[in-house]
Amino acid sequence: MAGGWSRDGAVQEQIDASLSEELERLRARRAPVGESLADCAECGEAIPEARRNALPGVKICIDCQQERDQTFKVRPGFNRRGSKDSQLK
């Protein structure tokens, strides 16, 4: 069922496009590859053997990774429709 000037299925197409773009972005974030480092690339501390075995190719220690995770900023959603209500933030 179309609403307003949109054709049937237009809203679902927008949702599908948003989901597929986000999945592509997440897939682009690659996991570590190669041989793990014995010492952290950022602080120089030893990386525990259990971490190196669990994540092949890891380059930083747990403490540095936790610090990176805390500084991660969530990206805002993309407004495809451009409705006035969504622009009044």
DAFEN-V308000 format. One record per backbone hydrogen bond with DSSP energy under -0.5 kcal/mol. CO is the residue of the C=O (numbers start at 1). NH is the residue of the N-H. If there is no record, write none. Layout:
co:CO nh:NH
co:CO nh:NH
//
This chain:
co:3 nh:6
co:7 nh:10
co:9 nh:13
co:10 nh:14
co:11 nh:15
co:12 nh:16
co:13 nh:17
co:14 nh:18
co:15 nh:19
co:16 nh:20
co:17 nh:21
co:18 nh:22
co:19 nh:23
co:20 nh:24
co:21 nh:25
co:22 nh:26
co:23 nh:27
co:24 nh:28
co:25 nh:29
co:26 nh:29
co:28 nh:30
co:38 nh:47
co:40 nh:44
co:45 nh:40
co:46 nh:48
co:48 nh:52
co:49 nh:53
co:50 nh:54
co:51 nh:55
co:55 nh:58
co:58 nh:37
co:59 nh:41
co:61 nh:65
co:62 nh:66
co:63 nh:67
co:64 nh:68
co:65 nh:69
co:66 nh:70
co:67 nh:71
co:69 nh:72
co:77 nh:79
co:78 nh:80
co:83 nh:87
co:84 nh:87
co:84 nh:88
co:85 nh:88
//
